[in-house]
Amino acid sequence: MKMLENRNALVTGASRGIGKEIAKAFANQGASVVVNYHTREESADDVATEIEKIGMRTWIFPTDTSNLQEVKKMKGAIEKNFGKIDVLVNNAGINVDKTFAKMTEEDWNKVISVDLTGVFNCTHVFLDHVTESKYGRIINITSIVGQMGNIGQVNYAAAKSGIIGLTKALAREMARKNVTVNAIAPGFIETDMVRNMPDKIKEKVLPTIPMGRFGKPEEVAHACVFLASDMAAYITGQVINVNGGMYM
Ligand SMILES: NC(=O)c1ccc[n+]([C@@H]2O[C@H](COP(=O)([O-])OP(=O)(O)OC[C@H]3O[C@@H](n4cnc5c(N)ncnc54)[C@H](OP(=O)(O)O)[C@@H]3O)[C@@H](O)[C@H]2O)c1
């Protein structure tokens, strides 16, 4: 018996990186998966092809999750073509890094609108689906940076800390409805987001990770599968750290 049989999942930002691995891991455990993406249709198509090879139903849909109207449109299209969502993974995220003195209002608004308001938008729009589900799960991808801060990431840290507060408050609201709401806080994971960081920053970060290496996106996906499964039915309002021991 697979861990996620009979579930429909929506993973935002699933064309690459962590979201892609979550989508594939869910399919490997028997879930049907909507692959949301923003700009990279070809990459989203490749993820869908991989999911079809696993033998699971999938569908790709482009949305800017920071735009509430677009998210509502995605919901309508998913209801028509796919069904209702049991497991929502709010993974889509961006960073625009610079020291606070140089950070503009635009840099601030951009990151807050995708990384925090995007989570509000998707959660608000799909709340009725997960509430009606027998397997209702909301999983928010926050970051170690929301827990310990980081130079050059005031906007990102604020958004990711906001996700942690949102997760805990909503977990309390949804507990009696049998919907769990949890967050995963990855450390530094080998995706485009970290690959694009300047080498001198990566060289400084590496010795601060007790396990001595960056994480793999699959390692975040494994935690996500667990939280989505029946095995995590009594876990809510938690932040699961997947960070090689970098923050305890
Ligand atoms: N990598 C890390 O070390 C790390 C650590 C902690 C937390 N995280 C968090 O984990 C999540 C995934 O990160 P990642 O490293 O996998 O990032 P990534 O490789 O840069 O991929 C980002 C994904 O988000 C999508 N996206 C960006 N803006 C979007 C928008 N407005 N609407 C919908 N989708 C959007 C992208 O879609 P397109 O490709 O189609 O544009 C892409 O699929 C993010 O929330 C990030 O903050 C990452």
The ligand as an ORCA input file, in Angstrom:
! r2SCAN-3c Opt
* xyz 0 1
  N      16.751     26.021     -2.194
  C      16.876     26.281     -0.914
  O      17.962     26.221     -0.350
  C      15.683     26.649     -0.083
  C      15.857     26.740      1.297
  C      14.779     27.061      2.097
  C      13.543     27.273      1.537
  N      13.390     27.180      0.191
  C      12.055     27.425     -0.335
  O      11.625     26.301     -1.075
  C      10.757     26.714     -2.122
  C      11.280     26.186     -3.447
  O      12.592     26.679     -3.631
  P      13.555     26.155     -4.786
  O      14.922     26.287     -4.247
  O      13.082     24.873     -5.319
  O      13.337     27.334     -5.843
  P      13.599     27.377     -7.423
  O      14.436     26.236     -7.861
  O      14.045     28.769     -7.682
  O      12.117     27.158     -8.024
  C      11.125     28.086     -7.737
  C       9.787     27.572     -8.218
  O       8.786     28.528     -7.862
  C       8.052     28.899     -9.014
  N       7.597     30.281     -8.872
  C       8.335     31.407     -8.732
  N       7.538     32.486     -8.664
  C       6.256     32.033     -8.773
  C       4.989     32.641     -8.778
  N       4.851     33.967     -8.655
  N       3.893     31.859     -8.923
  C       4.006     30.520     -9.044
  N       5.190     29.874     -9.044
  C       6.303     30.634     -8.905
  C       8.996     28.695    -10.176
  O       8.233     28.549    -11.377
  P       8.866     28.776    -12.882
  O      10.125     27.975    -12.910
  O       7.814     28.242    -13.802
  O       9.095     30.234    -13.041
  C       9.715     27.424     -9.722
  O       8.914     26.292    -10.033
  C      10.707     28.233     -2.046
  O       9.581     28.639     -1.305
  C      11.975     28.587     -1.304
  O      11.877     29.810     -0.639
  C      14.427     26.877     -0.639
*
